[in-house]
């Protein structure tokens, strides 16, 4: 007999759309976790990742530069170490065998920006990614 795990997402109001400048990031807090949120207006998309750069363990990704790979994958580069990560799934683009980021779903309703937290995220140690 197998068990099926159903993941429940809790959406929290992270900010207003006007709180994050176009093509930049900001940091929001959910409980004890810092989450980087990015307004990638050139793509018409929003992304969210852990704010902690797993390479050198610094809370810096919300200040990173965003852009796209040659394959048009959205990415963020740590402002200190230049490690580059996918905004879609968090893998390290610079070195595929390196660390990865925790990513979160984002939805925009009117002027409100919400980040989705799964049940597993609520008590997670985000710094293990």
PyMOL commands that set and color helices and strands:
alter all, ss='L'
color gray80, all
select helices_A, chain A and resi 17-19+61-63+119-122+126-128
alter helices_A, ss='H'
color red, helices_A
select strands_A, chain A and resi 9-16+24-30+33-40+45-50+52-53+58-59+65-68+74-77+84-86+103-104+106-109+112-118
alter strands_A, ss='S'
color yellow, strands_A
deselect
rebuild
show_as cartoon
